[in-house]
Amino acid sequence: MAVNVSAEFFWQTLFLQVEDEIFCVPRCEFEESSEIFADMFTLPAGANGNVEGESQDHPIILEGYRKEDFRCLLRVMYPRASQLLSGDQPSFNLEKTEWISVLRLSTIWGMKKIRSHAIHVLSNNMQLSLIEKVNLGREHKVEKWFVEGILDLVDRKSTLSLTDLADLGWETAARILWIRDPDSRPGSGKLAVPFKLSSIKCPHCVKSAILSWRCSHCQTMLSGEHEFFVLGKQIMNGGRKVGPREARVQLSLVKCNLCKQSAIAQRALSCQTCNGSIQASSQPVFQMPDLSEEMVNEVFGDEIKEYKLVSTSLGM
């Protein structure tokens, strides 16, 4: 009787050497999980006829990697039945540092599903500090960690120790502190600072001075809830900061968000709450929005775009 080879359970073994240790595993998982390894397996045999990876004497040598990291990756790629049947989710019994090892190698070798799972576990089952989110997000191109970490760190309610700043690296720390500083945030001059017209406070009654307004340039009738803007450099040069979220700016510098021109050309106007006279050259207080996200995109935008591309191509 002829004996057939099982198409499903007849695995070709693969020998890999990392540092001073040789590993022997089914080749199919590397072939299916990574295009890098799949392409490697198509290379022809050497001059002596030996094919690397097919025997213990001729393993594929993976230079520059740690065997401890590789061992963690193999535990995810080749789990035991007891781990798979332990509950609703497979239990790989890996600590946070070990999942980071899995993330590191799966990112390098383009193992999309394994990388996505490692990010999922680290995001939901492990506690990542803000510093870890920034550093790991940067090292492994995980956009959501990097952005979340930076946004939380620029929040002035969070405290930053000298150790935190050193762990971030001094250039990154300097950028974060620059964004956190209320006096320097609009200083680039490139940022249009939006605000609602109703947020301009009358110097007499300290209530909303303008409830509706017809733009002096485009003649559009706008409500106080409509957004207007001033340029960041005008806050610094033509006005002055009052508090972290407040500034004094000449009314003549206020721009209409529709036509981008000066919205208030009158020499004087009356407060629409108390009828008090306000000169256009005066500097009433207006409330500024929190511009953390815009500033983060301005300062870290190139990095975020790079990590987004990698996250999109590799998953997560």
DOLOPA-675668 format. One record per residue: residue number from 0; x, y, z of N, C-alpha, C in turn. Coordinates in steps of 0.1 Angstrom, whole numbers, plus 5000, padded with zeros to 4 digits. Layout:
% DOLOPA-675668
ATOM:seq:n_east:n_north:n_up:ca_east:ca_north:ca_up:c_east:c_north:c_up
ATOM:NUM:X:Y:Z:X:Y:Z:X:Y:Z
...
% end
This chain:
% DOLOPA-675668
ATOM:seq:n_east:n_north:n_up:ca_east:ca_north:ca_up:c_east:c_north:c_up
ATOM:0:5008:4988:5000:5000:5000:5000:5009:5012:5000
ATOM:1:5006:5022:4991:5013:5034:4991:5011:5043:5003
ATOM:2:5021:5049:5008:5020:5058:5019:5021:5072:5014
ATOM:3:5011:5080:5018:5011:5094:5014:5016:5104:5025
ATOM:4:5022:5115:5021:5026:5125:5030:5015:5134:5033
ATOM:5:5012:5137:5046:5001:5146:5049:5004:5160:5044
ATOM:6:4994:5166:5037:4995:5179:5032:4994:5189:5043
ATOM:7:4987:5186:5054:4985:5195:5065:4995:5194:5077
ATOM:8:4999:5181:5080:5008:5179:5091:5021:5172:5087
ATOM:9:5028:5178:5079:5041:5173:5075:5050:5185:5073
ATOM:10:5055:5190:5085:5062:5203:5085:5077:5202:5081
ATOM:11:5081:5211:5074:5096:5212:5071:5102:5220:5082
ATOM:12:5113:5215:5088:5119:5221:5099:5128:5232:5095
ATOM:13:5131:5242:5104:5139:5253:5101:5149:5255:5112
ATOM:14:5162:5256:5109:5172:5258:5119:5177:5272:5119
ATOM:15:5177:5279:5130:5181:5293:5131:5190:5294:5143
ATOM:16:5201:5302:5141:5210:5305:5151:5210:5319:5155
ATOM:17:5208:5322:5168:5208:5335:5174:5218:5335:5185
ATOM:18:5229:5343:5184:5240:5343:5193:5246:5329:5193
ATOM:19:5247:5323:5205:5253:5309:5206:5243:5298:5207
ATOM:20:5230:5301:5203:5220:5291:5205:5213:5288:5192
ATOM:21:5211:5275:5189:5204:5270:5177:5190:5266:5180
ATOM:22:5180:5271:5172:5166:5268:5174:5161:5260:5162
ATOM:23:5152:5250:5165:5147:5242:5154:5131:5243:5155
ATOM:24:5125:5248:5145:5111:5251:5145:5105:5247:5132
ATOM:25:5091:5246:5131:5085:5244:5118:5087:5257:5109
ATOM:26:5091:5255:5097:5094:5266:5088:5081:5274:5084
ATOM:27:5069:5267:5084:5057:5273:5078:5053:5286:5085
ATOM:28:5055:5287:5098:5051:5300:5105:5059:5312:5101
ATOM:29:5072:5310:5100:5081:5321:5095:5077:5324:5081
ATOM:30:5074:5314:5073:5071:5317:5058:5058:5324:5057
ATOM:31:5048:5321:5065:5035:5327:5064:5034:5341:5071
ATOM:32:5042:5343:5082:5042:5355:5090:5050:5366:5085
ATOM:33:5061:5363:5077:5070:5373:5073:5074:5372:5059
ATOM:34:5072:5383:5051:5076:5383:5037:5091:5383:5036
ATOM:35:5098:5388:5046:5113:5388:5046:5118:5374:5047
ATOM:36:5112:5366:5056:5117:5352:5056:5112:5344:5044
ATOM:37:5100:5347:5039:5095:5340:5028:5104:5342:5016
ATOM:38:5109:5354:5014:5119:5357:5003:5132:5351:5005
ATOM:39:5136:5350:5018:5149:5344:5022:5149:5329:5018
ATOM:40:5137:5323:5019:5137:5308:5016:5137:5305:5001
ATOM:41:5135:5315:4993:5136:5313:4979:5150:5314:4973
ATOM:42:5160:5318:4982:5173:5319:4977:5179:5306:4973
ATOM:43:5187:5305:4962:5193:5292:4958:5204:5287:4968
ATOM:44:5207:5274:4967:5217:5268:4976:5230:5274:4973
ATOM:45:5239:5273:4983:5253:5279:4981:5261:5270:4971
ATOM:46:5273:5274:4969:5282:5267:4960:5285:5253:4964
ATOM:47:5284:5250:4977:5287:5236:4981:5274:5228:4982
ATOM:48:5263:5234:4977:5250:5227:4976:5242:5227:4989
ATOM:49:5247:5233:5000:5240:5234:5012:5230:5245:5012
ATOM:50:5218:5243:5017:5208:5253:5019:5207:5257:5033
ATOM:51:5210:5270:5036:5210:5275:5050:5196:5273:5056
ATOM:52:5196:5268:5068:5184:5266:5075:5178:5252:5075
ATOM:53:5184:5243:5066:5178:5230:5065:5184:5219:5074
ATOM:54:5195:5223:5080:5202:5214:5089:5208:5221:5101
ATOM:55:5211:5213:5111:5217:5219:5123:5231:5224:5120
ATOM:56:5238:5218:5111:5251:5222:5107:5252:5234:5099
ATOM:57:5240:5237:5092:5240:5249:5084:5227:5258:5087
ATOM:58:5227:5263:5099:5215:5271:5103:5215:5285:5096
ATOM:59:5204:5291:5096:5204:5306:5092:5208:5314:5104
ATOM:60:5219:5321:5103:5224:5329:5114:5218:5343:5114
ATOM:61:5212:5346:5124:5205:5359:5126:5214:5368:5134
ATOM:62:5222:5376:5127:5232:5385:5134:5225:5397:5140
ATOM:63:5230:5401:5152:5226:5414:5158:5213:5413:5166
ATOM:64:5209:5401:5169:5197:5399:5177:5200:5392:5190
ATOM:65:5192:5393:5200:5193:5387:5213:5185:5374:5214
ATOM:66:5191:5363:5219:5184:5351:5219:5172:5351:5229
ATOM:67:5173:5360:5239:5162:5362:5248:5150:5367:5241
ATOM:68:5152:5377:5233:5141:5383:5225:5135:5373:5215
ATOM:69:5144:5365:5209:5140:5355:5199:5131:5344:5205
ATOM:70:5135:5341:5218:5128:5330:5225:5113:5335:5228
ATOM:71:5112:5348:5231:5098:5354:5234:5090:5353:5221
ATOM:72:5096:5357:5210:5089:5356:5197:5084:5342:5194
ATOM:73:5092:5332:5196:5089:5318:5193:5078:5313:5202
ATOM:74:5077:5318:5215:5066:5314:5224:5052:5319:5218
ATOM:75:5052:5330:5211:5040:5335:5205:5037:5328:5192
ATOM:76:5047:5325:5185:5046:5318:5172:5042:5304:5173
ATOM:77:5047:5297:5184:5045:5283:5186:5039:5280:5200
ATOM:78:5027:5285:5203:5022:5282:5216:5018:5267:5218
ATOM:79:5018:5263:5231:5014:5250:5234:4999:5249:5235
ATOM:80:4993:5237:5234:4979:5235:5235:4973:5239:5248
ATOM:81:4981:5237:5259:4976:5241:5272:4974:5256:5273
ATOM:82:4983:5264:5266:4982:5278:5266:4970:5283:5257
ATOM:83:4967:5276:5246:4956:5280:5238:4943:5277:5244
ATOM:84:4942:5266:5252:4929:5262:5258:4927:5267:5272
ATOM:85:4935:5276:5276:4934:5281:5290:4923:5291:5293
ATOM:86:4916:5296:5282:4905:5305:5284:4901:5311:5271
ATOM:87:4894:5323:5272:4889:5329:5260:4900:5334:5252
ATOM:88:4911:5339:5258:4923:5344:5251:4934:5335:5254
ATOM:89:4943:5332:5244:4955:5324:5247:4964:5330:5257
ATOM:90:4969:5322:5266:4978:5327:5276:4993:5323:5272
ATOM:91:5000:5334:5269:5014:5331:5265:5024:5333:5277
ATOM:92:5019:5337:5289:5027:5338:5301:5039:5347:5298
ATOM:93:5038:5358:5292:5049:5367:5289:5047:5380:5298
ATOM:94:5058:5385:5303:5058:5398:5310:5059:5409:5301
ATOM:95:5058:5422:5306:5058:5433:5297:5070:5434:5289
ATOM:96:5082:5432:5296:5095:5433:5288:5095:5423:5277
ATOM:97:5089:5411:5279:5089:5401:5269:5080:5404:5258
ATOM:98:5069:5410:5260:5060:5415:5249:5067:5426:5241
ATOM:99:5075:5434:5248:5083:5444:5241:5093:5437:5231
ATOM:100:5099:5426:5236:5108:5419:5227:5100:5413:5215
ATOM:101:5088:5408:5217:5080:5403:5206:5077:5415:5196
ATOM:102:5073:5426:5202:5071:5438:5193:5083:5442:5185
ATOM:103:5094:5442:5192:5107:5446:5185:5110:5437:5173
ATOM:104:5110:5424:5174:5113:5415:5163:5102:5415:5153
ATOM:105:5090:5415:5157:5079:5414:5147:5078:5427:5139
ATOM:106:5083:5438:5144:5083:5451:5136:5095:5450:5126
ATOM:107:5106:5445:5131:5118:5444:5122:5115:5435:5110
ATOM:108:5109:5423:5113:5107:5413:5103:5093:5414:5096
ATOM:109:5085:5425:5099:5073:5427:5092:5062:5417:5095
ATOM:110:5062:5412:5107:5052:5402:5111:5039:5409:5116
ATOM:111:5030:5412:5106:5019:5421:5109:5010:5417:5120
ATOM:112:5005:5405:5119:4995:5400:5129:5002:5399:5143
ATOM:113:5014:5394:5144:5021:5393:5157:5024:5407:5163
ATOM:114:5028:5416:5154:5030:5430:5159:5017:5436:5164
ATOM:115:5006:5434:5157:4993:5440:5161:4989:5434:5174
ATOM:116:4991:5421:5176:4987:5415:5189:4996:5420:5200
ATOM:117:5009:5421:5198:5018:5426:5208:5014:5440:5213
ATOM:118:5010:5449:5203:5006:5462:5206:4993:5462:5214
ATOM:119:4984:5453:5210:4971:5452:5217:4973:5447:5232
ATOM:120:4981:5437:5234:4984:5433:5247:4991:5443:5256
ATOM:121:5001:5450:5250:5008:5460:5258:4999:5472:5261
ATOM:122:4989:5475:5252:4980:5487:5254:4969:5484:5264
ATOM:123:4965:5471:5264:4953:5468:5272:4956:5460:5285
ATOM:124:4967:5452:5285:4969:5443:5296:4981:5447:5304
ATOM:125:4990:5456:5299:5002:5461:5306:5000:5476:5308
ATOM:126:5007:5481:5319:5006:5495:5322:5019:5502:5316
ATOM:127:5017:5510:5306:5028:5517:5300:5027:5532:5305
ATOM:128:5039:5536:5310:5040:5550:5315:5040:5559:5303
ATOM:129:5038:5572:5305:5038:5582:5294:5052:5582:5287
ATOM:130:5062:5581:5295:5076:5580:5290:5078:5568:5281
ATOM:131:5073:5557:5286:5074:5544:5278:5066:5545:5265
ATOM:132:5054:5552:5265:5046:5553:5253:5054:5561:5243
ATOM:133:5060:5572:5247:5068:5580:5237:5080:5573:5232
ATOM:134:5088:5567:5241:5100:5560:5237:5097:5547:5229
ATOM:135:5088:5539:5233:5084:5527:5226:5077:5530:5213
ATOM:136:5069:5541:5213:5062:5545:5201:5072:5550:5191
ATOM:137:5082:5556:5195:5093:5561:5186:5102:5550:5181
ATOM:138:5106:5541:5190:5115:5530:5186:5108:5520:5177
ATOM:139:5095:5517:5179:5088:5507:5172:5078:5512:5162
ATOM:140:5078:5526:5161:5069:5532:5151:5054:5530:5154
ATOM:141:5050:5531:5166:5036:5529:5170:5030:5543:5172
ATOM:142:5023:5548:5162:5019:5562:5161:5010:5565:5173
ATOM:143:5000:5556:5177:4991:5560:5187:4997:5561:5201
ATOM:144:5007:5553:5204:5015:5555:5216:5022:5568:5217
ATOM:145:5029:5571:5206:5037:5583:5205:5029:5595:5207
ATOM:146:5018:5596:5200:5009:5608:5201:5002:5609:5214
ATOM:147:4997:5598:5220:4991:5598:5233:5001:5602:5244
ATOM:148:5013:5597:5243:5023:5601:5253:5027:5615:5252
ATOM:149:5029:5620:5240:5033:5635:5239:5022:5644:5244
ATOM:150:5009:5641:5239:4998:5649:5243:4996:5650:5258
ATOM:151:4998:5638:5265:4996:5638:5279:5008:5645:5286
ATOM:152:5020:5644:5281:5031:5651:5287:5031:5666:5285
ATOM:153:5025:5671:5274:5024:5686:5273:5012:5691:5281
ATOM:154:5004:5683:5286:4993:5687:5295:5000:5693:5308
ATOM:155:4998:5705:5311:5005:5711:5322:5001:5706:5336
ATOM:156:4991:5697:5336:4987:5691:5349:4996:5679:5352
ATOM:157:5003:5674:5342:5012:5663:5345:5025:5668:5350
ATOM:158:5031:5661:5359:5044:5666:5364:5055:5658:5357
ATOM:159:5067:5665:5355:5078:5659:5349:5090:5661:5358
ATOM:160:5096:5649:5361:5108:5650:5370:5120:5651:5361
ATOM:161:5132:5653:5367:5144:5654:5359:5147:5641:5353
ATOM:162:5144:5630:5360:5146:5616:5354:5137:5614:5342
ATOM:163:5125:5619:5343:5116:5618:5331:5122:5625:5319
ATOM:164:5127:5637:5321:5132:5645:5310:5144:5638:5304
ATOM:165:5153:5632:5313:5165:5626:5308:5161:5613:5300
ATOM:166:5151:5606:5305:5147:5594:5298:5141:5597:5284
ATOM:167:5135:5608:5283:5129:5612:5270:5140:5616:5260
ATOM:168:5152:5620:5265:5162:5626:5256:5160:5641:5257
ATOM:169:5171:5649:5257:5170:5663:5260:5163:5671:5249
ATOM:170:5165:5666:5236:5158:5673:5225:5143:5672:5226
ATOM:171:5138:5660:5228:5124:5658:5230:5119:5665:5242
ATOM:172:5126:5664:5253:5122:5671:5265:5121:5686:5263
ATOM:173:5130:5692:5256:5130:5706:5253:5118:5710:5244
ATOM:174:5114:5702:5235:5102:5704:5226:5090:5704:5235
ATOM:175:5089:5694:5244:5077:5693:5252:5076:5705:5261
ATOM:176:5087:5709:5268:5086:5720:5277:5083:5733:5269
ATOM:177:5087:5734:5257:5084:5746:5249:5069:5747:5246
ATOM:178:5063:5735:5243:5048:5735:5241:5041:5738:5254
ATOM:179:5046:5733:5265:5039:5734:5278:5040:5749:5283
ATOM:180:5050:5757:5278:5052:5770:5283:5041:5779:5276
ATOM:181:5032:5785:5283:5021:5793:5277:5026:5805:5269
ATOM:182:5037:5811:5274:5043:5823:5267:5050:5820:5254
ATOM:183:5054:5807:5252:5061:5804:5240:5053:5797:5230
ATOM:184:5042:5791:5234:5034:5783:5225:5029:5790:5212
ATOM:185:5024:5802:5213:5020:5808:5200:5031:5816:5193
ATOM:186:5043:5815:5199:5054:5824:5194:5059:5821:5180
ATOM:187:5056:5810:5174:5061:5807:5161:5055:5817:5151
ATOM:188:5043:5822:5154:5037:5832:5145:5029:5825:5133
ATOM:189:5032:5812:5131:5025:5806:5120:5011:5801:5123
ATOM:190:5008:5800:5136:4996:5794:5141:4985:5804:5142
ATOM:191:4974:5801:5135:4962:5809:5137:4954:5805:5149
ATOM:192:4953:5814:5159:4946:5810:5171:4931:5813:5170
ATOM:193:4923:5802:5170:4908:5804:5168:4902:5808:5181
ATOM:194:4891:5815:5181:4883:5817:5193:4869:5822:5188
ATOM:195:4859:5820:5197:4846:5825:5194:4845:5840:5198
ATOM:196:4838:5847:5189:4837:5862:5191:4831:5865:5205
ATOM:197:4822:5856:5209:4815:5858:5222:4825:5857:5234
ATOM:198:4837:5852:5231:4847:5850:5242:4854:5863:5245
ATOM:199:4852:5874:5236:4858:5887:5239:4851:5893:5250
ATOM:200:4858:5897:5261:4851:5902:5273:4852:5917:5273
ATOM:201:4841:5924:5276:4840:5938:5278:4848:5943:5290
ATOM:202:4857:5953:5288:4865:5958:5299:4856:5964:5310
ATOM:203:4844:5967:5307:4835:5974:5317:4827:5964:5325
ATOM:204:4820:5955:5318:4811:5946:5326:4817:5932:5327
ATOM:205:4828:5929:5320:4835:5916:5320:4826:5905:5315
ATOM:206:4816:5908:5306:4808:5898:5300:4810:5899:5285
ATOM:207:4804:5890:5277:4806:5890:5263:4803:5903:5257
ATOM:208:4813:5909:5250:4811:5922:5244:4804:5922:5230
ATOM:209:4805:5911:5223:4800:5910:5210:4791:5897:5209
ATOM:210:4779:5898:5207:4770:5886:5206:4767:5883:5192
ATOM:211:4768:5892:5182:4767:5890:5168:4774:5901:5161
ATOM:212:4779:5899:5149:4787:5909:5142:4787:5907:5127
ATOM:213:4786:5919:5120:4787:5919:5105:4802:5922:5102
ATOM:214:4808:5912:5095:4822:5914:5092:4824:5927:5083
ATOM:215:4834:5935:5087:4836:5948:5081:4841:5946:5066
ATOM:216:4847:5934:5063:4852:5932:5050:4842:5925:5040
ATOM:217:4837:5913:5045:4829:5905:5036:4814:5908:5038
ATOM:218:4811:5916:5049:4797:5919:5052:4788:5908:5056
ATOM:219:4794:5896:5060:4786:5885:5064:4782:5887:5079
ATOM:220:4769:5884:5082:4764:5886:5095:4767:5873:5103
ATOM:221:4775:5874:5114:4779:5862:5121:4775:5863:5136
ATOM:222:4772:5851:5141:4769:5850:5155:4781:5850:5164
ATOM:223:4779:5853:5177:4790:5853:5186:4797:5839:5187
ATOM:224:4790:5828:5183:4795:5815:5184:4804:5811:5172
ATOM:225:4804:5820:5162:4812:5818:5150:4827:5820:5154
ATOM:226:4835:5812:5147:4850:5813:5150:4856:5824:5143
ATOM:227:4864:5832:5150:4873:5842:5144:4887:5838:5147
ATOM:228:4897:5845:5143:4911:5841:5147:4920:5854:5147
ATOM:229:4931:5852:5155:4942:5861:5154:4955:5853:5152
ATOM:230:4965:5859:5147:4978:5851:5145:4986:5851:5158
ATOM:231:4993:5840:5160:5001:5838:5172:5010:5850:5174
ATOM:232:5017:5854:5163:5027:5865:5165:5020:5878:5169
ATOM:233:5007:5880:5166:5000:5892:5170:4997:5891:5185
ATOM:234:4995:5879:5190:4993:5878:5205:5006:5882:5212
ATOM:235:5017:5879:5206:5030:5882:5213:5034:5896:5210
ATOM:236:5032:5901:5198:5037:5915:5195:5026:5926:5196
ATOM:237:5014:5923:5192:5004:5933:5192:4995:5932:5204
ATOM:238:4997:5923:5213:4989:5921:5225:4998:5916:5236
ATOM:239:4992:5911:5246:4999:5905:5257:4991:5894:5264
ATOM:240:4998:5884:5269:4992:5873:5276:4987:5877:5290
ATOM:241:4975:5873:5294:4970:5876:5307:4971:5864:5316
ATOM:242:4967:5852:5311:4968:5840:5318:4971:5829:5308
ATOM:243:4972:5816:5313:4974:5805:5304:4965:5803:5292
ATOM:244:4952:5807:5294:4942:5806:5283:4936:5820:5280
ATOM:245:4943:5831:5284:4937:5844:5281:4948:5853:5275
ATOM:246:4943:5863:5266:4952:5872:5260:4945:5885:5258
ATOM:247:4952:5896:5257:4947:5909:5253:4952:5912:5239
ATOM:248:4943:5915:5229:4946:5917:5216:4938:5929:5210
ATOM:249:4943:5938:5202:4935:5948:5196:4924:5942:5188
ATOM:250:4912:5948:5189:4901:5943:5181:4904:5945:5166
ATOM:251:4912:5954:5162:4915:5956:5148:4923:5945:5142
ATOM:252:4929:5936:5151:4937:5925:5146:4928:5912:5145
ATOM:253:4916:5913:5149:4907:5901:5148:4903:5899:5133
ATOM:254:4905:5886:5129:4903:5882:5115:4890:5874:5113
ATOM:255:4882:5876:5103:4871:5868:5099:4875:5855:5094
ATOM:256:4869:5844:5099:4873:5831:5094:4869:5827:5080
ATOM:257:4860:5836:5075:4855:5833:5061:4863:5840:5051
ATOM:258:4865:5853:5053:4873:5861:5042:4888:5863:5046
ATOM:259:4891:5859:5058:4905:5860:5063:4910:5875:5064
ATOM:260:4901:5884:5065:4905:5898:5066:4900:5904:5079
ATOM:261:4904:5916:5082:4900:5922:5095:4885:5923:5096
ATOM:262:4880:5918:5107:4865:5917:5109:4860:5930:5115
ATOM:263:4868:5937:5123:4863:5949:5130:4871:5961:5126
ATOM:264:4866:5969:5117:4873:5981:5112:4868:5994:5119
ATOM:265:4857:5993:5127:4852:6005:5133:4862:6010:5144
ATOM:266:4862:6024:5145:4871:6030:5155:4866:6027:5169
ATOM:267:4853:6025:5171:4847:6023:5184:4835:6015:5182
ATOM:268:4831:6007:5192:4819:6000:5192:4813:5999:5206
ATOM:269:4800:5996:5207:4794:5995:5220:4793:5980:5224
ATOM:270:4796:5978:5237:4794:5964:5243:4779:5960:5241
ATOM:271:4777:5949:5235:4763:5944:5233:4756:5939:5245
ATOM:272:4764:5939:5256:4758:5935:5269:4754:5947:5278
ATOM:273:4764:5956:5280:4762:5968:5289:4762:5981:5282
ATOM:274:4764:5981:5268:4764:5994:5260:4776:6002:5263
ATOM:275:4786:5998:5270:4798:6005:5273:4806:6007:5260
ATOM:276:4814:6018:5258:4821:6021:5246:4835:6014:5247
ATOM:277:4838:6007:5236:4851:6000:5235:4858:6005:5222
ATOM:278:4870:6010:5224:4878:6014:5212:4884:6002:5205
ATOM:279:4884:6003:5192:4890:5992:5184:4905:5991:5186
ATOM:280:4911:6002:5191:4925:6001:5194:4928:5996:5208
ATOM:281:4917:5994:5216:4919:5989:5229:4922:5974:5229
ATOM:282:4925:5968:5240:4929:5954:5241:4920:5946:5251
ATOM:283:4908:5943:5247:4900:5935:5256:4905:5921:5258
ATOM:284:4901:5914:5268:4906:5900:5271:4897:5891:5263
ATOM:285:4903:5881:5256:4895:5870:5250:4901:5857:5255
ATOM:286:4892:5847:5255:4896:5833:5259:4902:5826:5247
ATOM:287:4914:5820:5249:4920:5812:5239:4917:5797:5241
ATOM:288:4916:5789:5230:4914:5775:5232:4927:5768:5236
ATOM:289:4926:5756:5240:4937:5747:5243:4943:5743:5229
ATOM:290:4955:5747:5226:4961:5744:5213:4971:5733:5213
ATOM:291:4971:5724:5224:4981:5714:5226:4982:5705:5213
ATOM:292:4971:5700:5208:4972:5691:5197:4978:5698:5185
ATOM:293:4974:5710:5182:4979:5717:5170:4994:5719:5172
ATOM:294:4998:5723:5184:5013:5725:5186:5021:5713:5185
ATOM:295:5015:5701:5190:5022:5689:5189:5024:5685:5175
ATOM:296:5013:5687:5167:5015:5684:5152:5025:5693:5145
ATOM:297:5026:5706:5150:5036:5715:5144:5050:5711:5148
ATOM:298:5052:5707:5160:5065:5704:5165:5070:5689:5162
ATOM:299:5060:5680:5162:5064:5666:5160:5057:5660:5148
ATOM:300:5052:5668:5139:5045:5664:5127:5052:5654:5118
ATOM:301:5065:5657:5115:5072:5648:5106:5073:5634:5112
ATOM:302:5076:5633:5125:5077:5620:5132:5064:5613:5131
ATOM:303:5053:5620:5135:5040:5614:5135:5036:5608:5122
ATOM:304:5039:5616:5111:5036:5611:5097:5043:5598:5094
ATOM:305:5056:5598:5098:5064:5586:5095:5059:5574:5103
ATOM:306:5055:5575:5116:5050:5564:5123:5036:5560:5119
ATOM:307:5028:5569:5114:5015:5566:5108:5017:5557:5096
ATOM:308:5026:5560:5087:5029:5552:5075:5032:5538:5079
ATOM:309:5041:5537:5089:5046:5523:5093:5034:5516:5100
ATOM:310:5027:5523:5108:5016:5516:5115:5005:5512:5105
ATOM:311:5003:5520:5095:4993:5516:5085:4998:5504:5077
ATOM:312:5010:5503:5073:5016:5492:5065:5017:5479:5073
ATOM:313:5021:5480:5086:5023:5469:5095:5011:5465:5104
ATOM:314:5002:5475:5105:4991:5472:5114:4993:5479:5127
ATOM:315:4982:5486:5133:4983:5493:5145:4993:5504:5145
% end
